Amino acid sequence: MPSLPLRLSALLLALGLSACDDAPKFTQAEPGEARSGGSATVRKTDQNAFSLPSANLPPSRRVDFSVGNSFFRNPWVIAPSTTTARDGLGPLFNTNACQNCHIKDGRGHPPAPDAPNAVSMLVRLSIPDAPAYARVIEQLGIVPEPVYGGQFQDMAVPGIVPEGKVRVEYTPVPVRFKDGTEVELRKPTLQITQLGYGPMHPDTVFSARVAPPMIGLGLLEAIPEEAILANAEAQAREKNGIAGRPNRVWDDAQQKTVFGRFGWKAGQPNLNQQNVHAFSGDMGLTTSLRPVDDCTDGQTACKQAPNGNGPDGEPEVSDNILRLVLFYSRNLAVPARRDVGAPEVLAGKNLFFQAGCQSCHTPKYTTAANAAEPELANQVIRPYSDLLLHDMGDGLADNRTEFQAGGRDWRTPPLWGIGLTQAVSGHTQFLHDGRARNLLEAVLWHGGEAKAAQQQVLSFDAGQRAALLAFLNSL
């Protein structure tokens, strides 16, 4: 039997990767490549692969992880209730538990045609910017729709009218590969019906967002800001059409504009604020950073409904609960990669680099020495993201600005764990609104700055496409 390097060389030649190509050639796995989360990496590939604590988290610190998990997983209830630690849901909300959106700590999906509610997909709302809203834009990044706010909530407690219903319809979009193979993408159209509080502003902009996976968030938070900005500077120097930019967003605690890295448009500066805004917008729960229910002035019944605040005005989510959920979400581990040295996976990695995908999906970083948790410090990690905003073209545009992100801009999503989506979440629907039904469709939706990479993939034959997918599914 030929040795692995010989078999790989033959496969590379068969896939059209010659020695004269400029892209690097990977003939074997890199040292430590399988450990995407450094020493925090876990080895699990089943439905629970995204739900484990960092492998290097000592037993003495796993109690807080478990308690945080309970508040993430279990449902919140309507106030008033004897369950005072978990009451205060709503009055308007999208779901009653974090886990309902982040299925098994994984990826959400758009609603099925017969689903009563969207649940793990939400819809952002805004109206066009105007000078009169300068302070609002500075702090929220958008101008909320006057009656329905910045997020559409399709569920409500008894006695309160939900904001309406969300449906998604799809239009087929055929795409043809150079070898003649044709695939059919699907373009989503949102249907917002049964509005509970009258018509919306005529210029309302909508943006559907599925819940992203929860793994590795603490590691992403620990990447030094200067390392991310260095990538932006390097991309600008290359002058090859790739021009990632940081978002600059409002920090609720510091009351100033800072670097953004979380959310589909990098609209949140840190993991705690991401959690706070999810508690508020998704479940209608107050915190010390957002002490008022997410009701607009046009929703008087919502404002007057009972809440779960304490007798002295303590928020529904106490600072201690918020701390525990933050600890949990920071320490959800990244699973190890599979088959990193397999010939087809290595061939797919070469094709990934040949197409230039690594320009935005930056493979590797070293986390900061002063990370929020000691287990996350000084780790060599492989998230495959630059955490920067990129113009992804008209096809993926939501035409909704968010702080400095434009209507065609999206933050590069991390790819680690993407090959375990089916095992964890029970589906393979990708991109910000779940329109792609598999990884190949997700690649083919890339436009704008990623148009050249998409065109490279369209030139791949069946064997090359299979190798590329083998690599992506190994992540």
C-alpha positions as CSV (number, residue, x, y, z in Angstrom):
1,M,0.0,0.0,0.0
2,P,1.4,3.5,-0.8
3,S,2.4,5.7,2.1
4,L,0.2,8.5,3.2
5,P,2.3,11.3,1.6
6,L,2.3,9.3,-1.7
7,R,-1.5,8.7,-1.6
8,L,-2.1,12.4,-0.7
9,S,0.2,13.5,-3.6
10,A,-1.7,11.4,-6.0
11,L,-5.0,12.8,-4.7
12,L,-3.8,16.4,-4.9
13,L,-2.8,15.8,-8.5
14,A,-6.1,14.1,-9.2
15,L,-7.9,17.2,-7.8
16,G,-5.9,19.6,-9.9
17,L,-3.6,20.9,-7.2
18,S,-0.2,21.2,-8.8
19,A,3.1,22.1,-7.2
20,C,3.2,25.5,-8.9
21,D,0.0,26.7,-7.2
22,D,0.6,29.7,-4.9
23,A,-1.5,28.4,-2.0
24,P,0.3,26.5,0.7
25,K,0.4,22.7,0.5
26,F,-0.7,20.7,3.4
27,T,0.6,17.1,3.3
28,Q,0.0,16.2,6.9
29,A,-1.9,17.6,9.9
30,E,-0.3,20.5,11.7
31,P,0.9,19.9,15.3
32,G,-2.0,20.3,17.7
33,E,-4.4,20.9,14.8
34,A,-7.1,18.6,16.1
35,R,-7.3,20.6,19.4
36,S,-9.4,23.5,18.1
37,G,-9.9,24.9,21.6
38,G,-6.3,24.3,22.8
39,S,-6.2,22.6,26.2
40,A,-9.9,23.4,26.7
41,T,-10.8,21.0,23.8
42,V,-13.1,18.1,24.5
43,R,-13.4,14.8,22.6
44,K,-17.1,14.3,22.0
45,T,-19.0,13.8,18.7
46,D,-22.5,13.0,19.7
47,Q,-25.6,15.1,20.5
48,N,-23.9,16.5,23.6
49,A,-20.7,17.5,21.8
50,F,-21.4,21.3,22.4
51,S,-22.6,21.0,26.0
52,L,-19.4,20.1,27.9
53,P,-17.2,22.3,30.1
54,S,-13.7,23.2,29.1
55,A,-11.6,20.0,29.4
56,N,-9.1,21.9,31.6
57,L,-11.8,23.2,34.0
58,P,-11.0,21.7,37.4
59,P,-13.7,19.8,39.3
60,S,-13.8,22.6,41.9
61,R,-15.1,25.0,39.2
62,R,-17.5,22.7,37.5
63,V,-20.2,23.4,40.1
64,D,-20.7,26.9,38.8
65,F,-20.8,25.5,35.3
66,S,-23.6,23.1,36.2
67,V,-25.6,25.7,38.0
68,G,-25.2,28.1,35.1
69,N,-26.3,25.3,32.8
70,S,-29.5,24.9,34.8
71,F,-30.5,28.6,34.3
72,F,-29.6,28.3,30.6
73,R,-31.6,25.1,30.1
74,N,-34.6,25.3,32.3
75,P,-37.7,27.5,31.4
76,W,-38.5,30.8,33.0
77,V,-42.1,31.2,34.2
78,I,-44.7,34.0,34.3
79,A,-44.8,36.3,37.3
80,P,-46.0,36.3,40.0
81,S,-44.9,32.8,40.9
82,T,-43.6,30.8,43.8
83,T,-40.6,30.0,41.6
84,T,-39.2,33.4,42.4
85,A,-35.7,32.7,41.1
86,R,-37.1,32.0,37.6
87,D,-40.2,34.2,37.3
88,G,-40.7,37.3,35.2
89,L,-41.0,35.8,31.7
90,G,-42.2,38.4,29.1
91,P,-44.7,40.0,28.9
92,L,-43.5,39.8,25.3
93,F,-40.9,37.2,24.4
94,N,-39.6,34.8,21.7
95,T,-39.0,31.7,23.9
96,N,-39.0,30.8,27.6
97,A,-35.5,29.2,27.8
98,C,-32.1,29.9,26.2
99,Q,-31.8,26.2,25.2
100,N,-34.9,26.5,23.0
101,C,-33.0,28.8,20.6
102,H,-29.5,27.3,21.0
103,I,-30.6,23.7,20.6
104,K,-28.2,21.5,22.7
105,D,-26.0,24.7,22.8
106,G,-25.9,24.5,19.0
107,R,-27.4,26.2,16.0
108,G,-31.0,27.4,15.6
109,H,-33.1,27.1,12.4
110,P,-35.8,29.0,10.6
111,P,-39.4,27.9,11.4
112,A,-41.0,25.0,9.6
113,P,-44.1,25.9,7.5
114,D,-46.4,24.4,10.2
115,A,-44.6,25.8,13.2
116,P,-46.8,28.0,15.5
117,N,-43.8,30.2,16.4
118,A,-40.3,30.9,15.1
119,V,-38.6,30.0,18.4
120,S,-34.9,29.6,17.4
121,M,-35.0,32.4,14.7
122,L,-35.8,36.0,15.6
123,V,-36.4,39.0,13.5
124,R,-34.6,42.3,14.1
125,L,-36.4,45.6,13.2
126,S,-35.3,49.1,12.6
127,I,-36.1,52.2,10.6
128,P,-33.7,54.4,8.6
129,D,-31.2,56.5,10.5
130,A,-31.8,60.2,10.9
131,P,-29.9,63.0,12.6
132,A,-32.6,63.4,15.3
133,Y,-31.8,59.9,16.5
134,A,-28.0,60.4,16.9
135,R,-27.9,59.5,20.6
136,V,-30.2,56.4,20.0
137,I,-28.0,55.2,17.2
138,E,-24.8,55.7,19.3
139,Q,-26.2,53.5,22.1
140,L,-28.4,51.0,20.2
141,G,-26.7,51.0,16.8
142,I,-30.1,51.3,15.1
143,V,-33.3,53.3,15.3
144,P,-36.0,50.9,16.6
145,E,-39.4,50.6,15.0
146,P,-41.5,53.0,17.0
147,V,-44.2,50.5,18.1
148,Y,-42.5,47.1,17.9
149,G,-39.0,48.1,19.0
150,G,-35.8,46.5,17.8
151,Q,-36.9,42.9,17.9
152,F,-40.1,41.2,16.9
153,Q,-41.6,39.1,19.6
154,D,-44.1,36.5,18.5
155,M,-45.1,35.2,21.9
156,A,-46.7,36.7,25.0
157,V,-47.9,35.9,28.5
158,P,-51.7,35.4,28.9
159,G,-53.6,38.7,28.7
160,I,-51.0,40.3,26.5
161,V,-51.2,40.3,22.7
162,P,-48.2,38.9,20.8
163,E,-46.6,41.2,18.3
164,G,-47.6,38.9,15.4
165,K,-46.5,35.8,13.5
166,V,-43.4,35.1,11.5
167,R,-43.3,32.9,8.5
168,V,-40.6,32.3,5.8
169,E,-41.3,31.5,2.2
170,Y,-38.6,30.5,-0.3
171,T,-37.9,31.2,-4.0
172,P,-35.6,28.8,-5.8
173,V,-32.3,30.2,-7.1
174,P,-30.4,27.8,-9.6
175,V,-26.6,27.8,-9.6
176,R,-24.5,25.9,-12.1
177,F,-20.9,24.6,-11.6
178,K,-18.3,24.7,-14.4
179,D,-18.7,21.0,-14.9
180,G,-22.5,21.4,-15.6
181,T,-23.7,20.3,-12.2
182,E,-26.7,22.4,-11.1
183,V,-27.8,23.0,-7.6
184,E,-30.9,24.9,-6.4
185,L,-30.4,27.5,-3.6
186,R,-33.4,29.0,-1.8
187,K,-33.9,32.7,-1.2
188,P,-36.0,33.5,1.9
189,T,-38.8,36.0,2.1
190,L,-40.1,37.0,5.5
191,Q,-43.9,37.1,6.1
192,I,-44.9,39.2,9.1
193,T,-48.6,38.7,9.8
194,Q,-51.3,39.2,12.5
195,L,-49.7,42.4,13.8
196,G,-50.9,42.9,17.3
197,Y,-50.3,46.6,17.7
198,G,-51.2,48.2,14.4
199,P,-49.2,48.8,11.2
200,M,-45.5,49.2,11.3
201,H,-43.5,52.2,10.0
202,P,-43.6,52.0,6.2
203,D,-39.8,52.0,6.0
204,T,-39.2,49.2,8.5
205,V,-36.2,47.0,7.7
206,F,-36.3,43.4,8.8
207,S,-33.4,41.0,9.5
208,A,-33.9,37.3,10.3
209,R,-31.3,35.8,12.6
210,V,-31.0,32.1,13.7
211,A,-29.3,31.4,17.1
212,P,-25.6,30.7,16.6
213,P,-23.7,27.9,18.4
214,M,-22.5,28.6,21.9
215,I,-19.1,26.7,21.8
216,G,-15.9,28.5,22.3
217,L,-17.4,31.9,23.1
218,G,-15.0,32.5,26.1
219,L,-12.1,31.7,23.8
220,L,-13.3,34.2,21.2
221,E,-13.6,36.8,23.9
222,A,-10.0,36.1,25.0
223,I,-8.5,36.8,21.5
224,P,-6.6,40.1,21.9
225,E,-8.2,43.0,20.1
226,E,-4.9,44.0,18.6
227,A,-4.6,40.5,16.9
228,I,-8.0,41.0,15.3
229,L,-7.1,44.6,14.2
230,A,-3.8,43.3,12.8
231,N,-5.8,41.0,10.5
232,A,-7.8,44.0,9.3
233,E,-4.6,45.9,8.6
234,A,-3.0,42.9,6.8
235,Q,-6.1,42.5,4.6
236,A,-6.0,46.2,3.7
237,R,-2.4,45.9,2.6
238,E,-3.1,43.0,0.4
239,K,-5.4,45.0,-1.8
240,N,-7.1,41.8,-3.1
241,G,-10.7,42.8,-2.5
242,I,-10.8,41.5,1.1
243,A,-11.2,44.3,3.5
244,G,-12.5,43.2,6.9
245,R,-13.4,46.0,9.3
246,P,-14.1,46.0,13.1
247,N,-17.5,47.2,14.3
248,R,-17.5,49.8,17.0
249,V,-20.4,49.4,19.5
250,W,-21.8,50.7,22.7
251,D,-20.7,49.1,26.0
252,D,-23.6,49.4,28.5
253,A,-21.4,49.0,31.5
254,Q,-18.6,51.4,30.5
255,Q,-21.0,53.8,28.8
256,K,-18.8,54.3,25.8
257,T,-18.1,53.0,22.3
258,V,-15.7,50.0,22.1
259,F,-14.7,47.1,19.8
260,G,-17.5,44.7,18.9
261,R,-17.1,41.0,18.4
262,F,-20.3,39.0,19.2
263,G,-23.5,38.7,17.1
264,W,-24.1,38.2,13.4
265,K,-22.9,41.8,12.8
266,A,-20.4,42.0,15.7
267,G,-23.0,44.3,17.5
268,Q,-22.0,43.3,21.1
269,P,-18.7,44.0,22.8
270,N,-18.5,41.1,25.3
271,L,-20.2,38.0,26.3
272,N,-22.0,39.4,29.4
273,Q,-23.7,42.1,27.4
274,Q,-24.6,39.6,24.7
275,N,-26.3,37.5,27.5
276,V,-28.0,40.6,29.0
277,H,-29.5,41.6,25.6
278,A,-30.7,38.0,25.0
279,F,-32.4,37.9,28.4
280,S,-34.1,41.2,27.6
281,G,-35.1,40.7,23.9
282,D,-35.6,37.0,23.7
283,M,-37.4,36.4,27.1
284,G,-38.4,39.8,28.4
285,L,-36.2,39.4,31.5
286,T,-34.7,42.4,33.3
287,T,-31.1,42.6,34.6
288,S,-29.1,45.3,36.4
289,L,-27.8,46.5,33.0
290,R,-31.2,46.5,31.4
291,P,-33.7,47.0,34.3
292,V,-36.8,47.7,32.2
293,D,-39.0,45.3,30.3
294,D,-38.7,45.4,26.5
295,C,-42.0,47.1,26.0
296,T,-42.4,50.2,23.8
297,D,-44.6,53.2,24.6
298,G,-47.2,51.9,22.2
299,Q,-47.6,48.7,24.2
300,T,-49.3,49.9,27.4
301,A,-50.6,46.5,28.6
302,C,-47.0,45.2,28.3
303,K,-45.8,48.0,30.5
304,Q,-48.5,47.5,33.1
305,A,-48.2,43.7,33.4
306,P,-46.9,42.0,36.6
307,N,-43.1,41.4,36.6
308,G,-40.7,39.2,38.6
309,N,-38.7,42.0,40.1
310,G,-37.8,41.7,43.8
311,P,-39.5,43.7,46.6
312,D,-36.8,46.3,46.5
313,G,-36.8,46.5,42.7
314,E,-34.1,43.8,42.2
315,P,-34.1,42.6,38.5
316,E,-35.7,39.3,37.4
317,V,-32.2,37.9,36.6
318,S,-30.1,38.6,39.6
319,D,-26.4,39.6,39.2
320,N,-25.5,36.1,40.7
321,I,-27.6,34.3,38.1
322,L,-26.1,36.5,35.4
323,R,-22.6,35.6,36.7
324,L,-23.4,31.9,36.6
325,V,-24.8,32.0,33.0
326,L,-21.7,34.0,31.9
327,F,-19.4,31.4,33.5
328,Y,-21.4,28.7,31.7
329,S,-21.3,30.4,28.3
330,R,-17.6,31.2,28.6
331,N,-16.7,27.7,29.3
332,L,-18.7,25.7,26.8
333,A,-15.9,23.7,25.1
334,V,-15.0,23.3,21.5
335,P,-15.0,19.6,20.3
336,A,-11.8,18.2,18.8
337,R,-11.6,17.9,15.0
338,R,-11.9,14.5,13.4
339,D,-9.7,12.9,10.7
340,V,-7.3,15.8,10.4
341,G,-4.7,13.7,8.7
342,A,-7.0,11.9,6.3
343,P,-5.9,12.4,2.6
344,E,-9.3,13.8,1.5
345,V,-9.5,16.2,4.4
346,L,-6.0,17.5,3.7
347,A,-6.9,17.8,0.0
348,G,-10.0,19.8,1.0
349,K,-7.9,22.0,3.2
350,N,-5.6,22.8,0.3
351,L,-8.6,23.7,-1.8
352,F,-10.0,25.9,1.0
353,F,-6.7,27.8,0.9
354,Q,-6.5,27.8,-2.9
355,A,-9.9,29.5,-3.0
356,G,-8.8,32.1,-0.5
357,C,-11.3,31.2,2.2
358,Q,-8.7,31.6,4.9
359,S,-8.5,35.3,4.1
360,C,-11.6,35.9,6.2
361,H,-11.9,32.5,8.1
362,T,-8.6,33.1,9.9
363,P,-7.5,29.7,11.2
364,K,-5.5,30.4,14.3
365,Y,-4.9,32.7,17.3
366,T,-3.3,32.6,20.7
367,T,-5.6,33.9,23.5
368,A,-4.5,36.6,25.9
369,A,-2.6,35.9,29.1
370,N,-5.2,37.9,31.0
371,A,-8.3,36.1,29.8
372,A,-11.4,36.4,31.9
373,E,-11.0,32.7,33.0
374,P,-7.5,31.2,33.6
375,E,-8.4,28.0,31.7
376,L,-8.9,30.2,28.6
377,A,-5.6,32.0,28.8
378,N,-2.6,31.4,26.5
379,Q,-4.4,28.9,24.4
380,V,-3.6,28.2,20.7
381,I,-7.1,28.0,19.2
382,R,-8.4,27.5,15.7
383,P,-11.8,29.2,15.2
384,Y,-11.5,29.9,11.5
385,S,-12.8,33.5,11.8
386,D,-11.3,37.0,11.8
387,L,-14.3,38.4,13.7
388,L,-14.4,41.3,11.3
389,L,-17.2,42.7,9.2
390,H,-17.2,41.9,5.4
391,D,-19.4,43.0,2.6
392,M,-21.0,39.7,1.5
393,G,-22.9,41.1,-1.5
394,D,-26.5,41.7,-2.4
395,G,-27.5,38.0,-2.2
396,L,-27.0,37.9,1.6
397,A,-27.8,41.6,2.3
398,D,-30.4,42.4,4.9
399,N,-30.1,46.1,4.1
400,R,-30.1,46.8,7.9
401,T,-27.3,48.9,9.5
402,E,-26.0,48.1,13.0
403,F,-23.6,50.5,14.5
404,Q,-20.9,50.7,11.8
405,A,-22.0,47.5,10.0
406,G,-23.7,48.2,6.7
407,G,-26.7,46.5,5.1
408,R,-24.4,44.0,3.2
409,D,-22.0,43.4,6.1
410,W,-21.7,40.3,8.2
411,R,-19.1,39.3,10.8
412,T,-17.2,36.2,9.7
413,P,-18.7,33.3,11.7
414,P,-16.4,30.8,13.3
415,L,-16.3,27.4,11.6
416,W,-15.2,25.3,14.5
417,G,-17.7,22.5,15.3
418,I,-19.6,23.1,12.0
419,G,-19.3,19.5,11.0
420,L,-21.2,18.4,14.1
421,T,-24.3,20.5,13.4
422,Q,-26.4,17.5,12.4
423,A,-25.3,15.4,15.4
424,V,-26.0,18.3,17.9
425,S,-28.9,20.3,16.4
426,G,-30.5,17.7,14.2
427,H,-30.3,19.8,11.0
428,T,-27.8,21.3,8.6
429,Q,-29.2,24.8,8.0
430,F,-26.5,27.5,7.8
431,L,-25.9,31.3,7.4
432,H,-27.5,34.0,9.4
433,D,-31.1,33.2,8.5
434,G,-30.7,29.4,8.0
435,R,-31.4,29.6,4.2
436,A,-28.6,27.2,3.3
437,R,-29.6,23.6,3.7
438,N,-26.0,22.3,3.7
439,L,-22.5,23.6,3.7
440,L,-22.2,23.6,-0.1
441,E,-25.2,25.9,-0.4
442,A,-23.7,28.2,2.3
443,V,-20.5,28.5,0.3
444,L,-22.4,29.3,-2.9
445,W,-24.3,32.2,-1.2
446,H,-21.0,34.0,-0.7
447,G,-20.7,37.2,-2.7
448,G,-19.2,40.6,-2.3
449,E,-15.7,40.3,-0.9
450,A,-16.0,36.5,-1.1
451,K,-17.1,36.5,-4.7
452,A,-13.7,35.3,-6.0
453,A,-13.7,32.4,-3.5
454,Q,-17.2,31.5,-4.6
455,Q,-16.2,31.5,-8.2
456,Q,-13.2,29.2,-7.4
457,V,-15.6,26.7,-5.8
458,L,-17.9,26.9,-8.8
459,S,-14.9,25.8,-10.9
460,F,-14.4,22.7,-8.7
461,D,-15.4,19.3,-10.1
462,A,-17.3,16.7,-8.1
463,G,-14.1,15.2,-6.5
464,Q,-12.9,18.6,-5.4
465,R,-16.2,19.6,-4.0
466,A,-16.3,16.4,-2.0
467,A,-12.8,17.0,-0.6
468,L,-13.7,20.6,0.4
469,L,-16.8,19.4,2.2
470,A,-14.7,16.6,3.9
471,F,-12.5,19.3,5.3
472,L,-15.3,21.6,6.4
473,N,-17.0,18.6,8.1
474,S,-13.8,17.8,9.9
475,L,-13.9,21.2,11.7
